[in-house]
Amino acid sequence: MMSISISQLKYVIALEKTGSFSDAATECFVTQSTLSTMIRKMEDQLDLKLFDRQQKPIRLTDEGQRLINQIKILDKEYNNLLELFEETKTNFHSTIRIGIIPTLAPFLLPLILDDINQKHPQLILEISEITTKEIVNSLELREIDIGILSIPLKEHHLNEEVLFNEEFIVYDTRSEKHQSKRYKIQDIDLSNLWLLQESHCLTSQIGKICQLKNEWDKVGNIKLMSGSILSLLEMVKLKKGITLLPRLASLNDVVNSKYIYHLERPVPVRAIGMVTLNSFLKKESYEILKDCITRTVNSHFRKLKSTKTIDPF
């Protein structure tokens, strides 16, 4: 019967990472001979070669390349299991790795991090600001535990839960005279509309709101900016342009309230949710994060009577 240990998996991961038996052994706190022997034993059990030892640095074989992602997943799942054991204790400590989209991170994180730090010091958050596509990929590779992003994704292997609906607002810096009336979609000047790169789901949603699919050929100077929403805001202000923003952005000091206009009903919104693999186990940590986000955001948002949810893609 084949028996492969967690230690052997870790040795393989370390050697793939370093390309050196000596460096991998140092990283794993074992002797070089022990690491080499255990990897060789694993290869013998599998009846295939994971590494090409003739190359310098040492590299994976084709067979090893096909297996390495699953090996990394098994290692991460083992670590998750150990953390789940800790979470079941009364005074648990847990690390949650979070991926959050760039159009949400600068505005949501400042609202919740102090609260979590003070009320739940046992919960350690490792946060990456990454795109929707990167979140899905990182979840599948177990590089993150939770994604916070615009949903639905409609991926059968992912569990999605809505945290809040965030309305879109118009940010029009062309005039400092603020009007209380609601902005109509048809009033948006597409010739002066500034957007993020097309890879962002926010840009896709704004395109649906403004019906840019039909208008794109007619508009020659729509500006496609970098991936940073904060940079976009600065450029819109500098060039006296216009854009659509998610509501949380209006709480940032960069955004001047005198340029903000609400859209007419039904108000377009994006659903912000937490996404995990169906096999996700750290339920208590999940609930702590969920409760903090919903409680904090609801304290800032007004209740919307008539809305229309805009899918991210």
C-alpha positions in Angstrom: 0.0 0.0 0.0 1.4 3.4 -1.0 2.1 5.8 1.9 3.2 9.4 1.3 3.8 11.7 4.2 3.0 15.4 4.6 6.7 15.9 5.2 7.5 14.4 1.7 5.0 16.8 0.1 6.7 19.7 1.9 10.1 18.6 0.7 8.9 18.5 -2.9 7.4 22.0 -2.6 10.6 23.3 -1.1 12.8 21.8 -3.8 10.5 23.1 -6.6 10.7 26.5 -5.0 14.5 26.7 -4.4 15.8 24.4 -7.2 18.5 23.3 -4.7 18.7 20.3 -2.4 20.8 22.2 0.1 18.5 25.3 0.1 15.4 23.1 0.3 16.8 21.2 3.2 17.7 24.4 5.1 14.1 25.6 4.5 12.7 22.4 5.9 15.1 22.1 8.8 16.4 18.7 7.8 19.7 17.4 6.4 20.2 17.4 2.7 20.6 13.6 2.7 17.2 13.2 4.5 15.4 15.4 2.0 17.0 13.8 -1.0 16.2 10.3 0.3 12.6 11.0 1.1 11.9 12.6 -2.3 13.6 9.6 -4.0 11.5 7.3 -1.9 8.3 9.2 -3.0 9.3 9.0 -6.6 9.9 5.2 -6.3 6.5 4.8 -4.7 4.9 6.8 -7.5 7.0 5.1 -10.2 7.9 8.4 -11.8 10.5 11.1 -11.6 9.3 14.4 -10.2 12.6 16.3 -10.7 15.2 16.5 -13.4 18.4 16.4 -11.3 20.7 17.0 -14.3 19.6 20.6 -14.6 20.9 23.4 -12.5 18.9 24.7 -10.8 16.9 21.5 -10.4 13.6 21.6 -12.2 10.4 19.6 -12.3 9.9 17.0 -15.0 6.8 17.1 -17.2 5.2 14.6 -14.8 6.2 16.8 -11.8 4.7 19.9 -13.5 1.3 18.1 -13.8 1.4 17.1 -10.1 2.8 20.1 -8.3 -0.4 22.2 -8.0 -2.2 19.3 -6.4 0.7 18.7 -4.1 0.5 22.3 -3.0 -3.2 22.0 -2.5 -2.8 19.0 -0.3 -0.2 20.8 1.8 -2.5 23.8 2.2 -5.5 21.6 3.1 -3.4 19.9 5.8 -2.5 23.3 7.2 -6.1 24.3 7.1 -7.0 21.2 9.1 -4.5 22.1 11.8 -5.9 25.6 12.0 -9.4 24.1 12.3 -8.3 22.1 15.2 -7.1 25.3 16.8 -10.4 27.0 16.0 -12.4 24.4 17.9 -10.6 25.4 21.1 -12.1 28.0 23.4 -9.3 30.5 22.9 -8.5 29.8 19.2 -6.1 31.5 17.0 -6.7 31.5 13.2 -5.1 32.9 10.1 -7.5 33.8 7.3 -6.1 34.7 3.9 -8.3 37.1 2.0 -8.4 38.3 -1.6 -10.3 41.5 -2.2 -10.9 43.3 -5.4 -9.0 46.7 -6.0 -12.3 48.7 -6.4 -13.4 47.7 -2.9 -10.2 47.3 -0.8 -9.2 51.0 -0.4 -12.7 51.8 0.9 -13.9 48.7 2.9 -10.6 47.8 4.7 -10.2 51.1 6.6 -13.7 50.7 7.9 -13.3 47.2 9.4 -9.6 46.5 10.2 -9.5 48.4 13.5 -12.7 46.8 14.7 -11.4 43.3 14.0 -8.0 44.0 15.5 -9.6 45.3 18.7 -12.4 42.8 19.1 -10.8 39.7 17.7 -7.0 39.8 18.3 -7.0 36.0 17.9 -7.9 36.4 14.2 -5.0 37.1 11.9 -5.8 38.5 8.4 -3.5 38.1 5.5 -5.0 40.4 2.7 -4.2 40.5 -1.0 -5.6 43.1 -3.3 -6.3 41.1 -6.5 -8.7 41.0 -9.4 -11.8 38.7 -9.6 -10.0 36.3 -11.9 -7.0 36.1 -9.6 -9.3 35.5 -6.6 -11.0 32.5 -8.3 -7.6 31.1 -9.3 -6.2 31.6 -5.8 -9.2 30.0 -4.2 -8.7 26.9 -6.4 -5.0 26.7 -5.5 -5.8 27.2 -1.8 -3.6 30.3 -1.8 -6.4 32.3 -0.2 -9.4 31.2 2.0 -12.0 33.8 1.2 -12.7 36.2 -1.6 -14.5 39.5 -1.1 -15.8 40.8 -4.5 -18.7 41.5 -6.7 -21.0 38.5 -7.3 -22.5 36.3 -8.7 -19.7 34.4 -10.2 -21.9 31.3 -10.9 -19.1 28.8 -10.3 -20.5 25.5 -9.1 -17.5 24.7 -6.9 -17.7 28.0 -5.0 -20.0 29.1 -2.2 -21.3 32.7 -2.5 -23.0 34.8 0.2 -24.1 38.4 -0.3 -22.8 40.8 2.3 -24.4 44.1 1.1 -25.7 45.8 -2.1 -23.6 48.8 -3.0 -25.2 51.5 -5.2 -23.4 53.2 -8.1 -23.1 57.0 -7.9 -22.1 59.6 -10.5 -18.9 61.5 -9.8 -19.0 64.6 -12.0 -16.2 67.1 -11.5 -17.1 69.4 -14.3 -19.0 71.7 -12.1 -18.9 72.5 -8.4 -22.6 73.3 -8.2 -24.2 70.4 -6.5 -27.7 69.5 -7.5 -30.0 67.5 -5.3 -32.0 65.9 -8.1 -31.2 62.4 -9.2 -28.9 61.9 -12.2 -30.4 60.1 -15.2 -28.4 57.5 -17.1 -28.9 59.4 -20.4 -27.5 62.6 -18.9 -24.1 61.0 -18.5 -21.6 62.6 -20.9 -20.0 59.5 -22.5 -17.4 61.7 -24.3 -15.9 62.6 -21.0 -16.3 59.3 -19.2 -13.2 57.9 -17.4 -12.9 54.2 -16.7 -10.5 51.6 -15.3 -8.9 49.0 -17.4 -11.4 46.7 -19.2 -10.2 43.7 -17.0 -12.0 45.1 -14.0 -15.5 44.0 -13.2 -16.4 47.5 -12.2 -15.7 48.7 -15.8 -17.9 45.9 -17.1 -20.7 46.9 -14.8 -20.5 50.6 -15.7 -20.6 49.5 -19.4 -23.9 47.7 -18.7 -25.3 50.7 -16.8 -24.4 53.2 -19.5 -25.1 50.7 -22.4 -21.5 51.2 -23.7 -21.8 48.1 -25.8 -24.0 50.0 -28.2 -22.3 53.4 -27.8 -18.6 52.3 -27.9 -18.1 53.0 -31.6 -19.7 56.4 -31.3 -17.4 57.5 -28.4 -13.8 58.1 -29.5 -12.3 59.4 -26.3 -13.5 57.2 -23.5 -10.4 57.0 -21.2 -9.2 53.6 -20.2 -7.0 54.1 -17.1 -4.8 52.0 -14.9 -5.9 49.4 -12.4 -5.9 51.8 -9.5 -9.3 53.4 -8.6 -7.5 56.0 -6.5 -5.4 57.1 -9.5 -8.6 57.2 -11.6 -10.3 59.5 -9.1 -7.3 61.9 -9.2 -7.3 62.0 -13.0 -11.1 62.6 -13.1 -10.7 65.5 -10.8 -7.6 66.9 -12.6 -9.2 66.6 -16.1 -12.7 67.7 -14.9 -14.2 64.4 -16.1 -17.0 62.1 -15.0 -17.1 58.5 -13.8 -19.3 56.1 -11.9 -18.2 55.0 -8.5 -19.3 52.4 -5.9 -21.0 54.0 -2.9 -18.2 53.2 -0.4 -15.8 55.3 -2.4 -17.7 58.4 -1.4 -16.5 57.9 2.2 -12.8 58.4 1.1 -11.2 61.8 1.5 -10.2 61.8 -2.1 -13.8 62.1 -3.2 -15.4 65.5 -2.8 -19.1 65.3 -1.8 -20.0 68.3 -3.9 -19.3 66.3 -7.1 -21.5 63.3 -6.1 -24.9 62.7 -7.7 -27.3 59.8 -7.0 -28.8 57.9 -9.9 -32.5 57.7 -10.6 -34.6 54.6 -9.6 -34.2 51.7 -10.0 -30.7 52.5 -8.6 -28.0 50.3 -10.1 -26.2 48.3 -7.4 -23.5 45.7 -7.3 -23.8 42.8 -4.9 -20.7 42.5 -2.7 -20.2 39.0 -1.2 -17.8 36.5 0.4 -16.8 33.6 -1.7 -15.2 30.3 -0.5 -14.6 26.8 -1.8 -17.4 24.5 -1.0 -14.9 22.6 1.2 -14.1 25.6 3.3 -13.9 24.7 7.0 -13.0 27.8 9.1 -16.6 28.7 9.9 -16.1 30.6 13.1 -13.5 32.9 11.5 -15.8 33.3 8.5 -18.7 34.4 10.7 -16.6 36.9 12.5 -15.5 38.6 9.3 -19.0 38.5 7.8 -20.5 40.1 10.9 -17.9 42.9 11.1 -18.4 43.8 7.4 -22.2 43.8 7.4 -22.5 45.6 10.7 -20.0 48.3 9.7 -21.3 48.9 6.1 -24.9 49.0 7.1 -24.1 51.8 9.5 -23.0 53.9 6.6 -25.6 53.0 3.9 -29.1 54.2 3.5 -31.8 51.8 2.7 -32.6 51.7 -1.0 -36.2 51.3 -2.0 -35.8 50.4 -5.7 -32.6 48.8 -7.1 -31.3 46.9 -10.1 -28.4 44.5 -9.5 -25.6 44.7 -12.2 -23.7 41.4 -12.6 -19.9 41.7 -12.6 -19.5 40.1 -16.0 
